[in-house]
Amino acid sequence: MRNHLKIERARKNLTQEQLAKMVGVSRQTINAIELGKYNPSTVLALKLAQIFEKSVNDIFELEATD
């Protein structure tokens, strides 16, 4: 799954740590999502979308291999 989390985070001028605190996860979790090593739960994806005022599909997209 591809994601645009790093781009959206930069647009809001947030650090990984700040974003992590906003959604109740560790900075390492945000880092792993940005690197594509971890797929967030539905609840976490919805929280992130809400923060960035985007739909989940605007931030995360399936790839052909998913």
Secondary structure, 3 states (H helix, E strand, C coil): CEECHHHHHHHCCCCHHHHHHHHCCCHHHHHHHHCCCCCCCHHHHHHHHHHHCCCHHHHEECCCCC
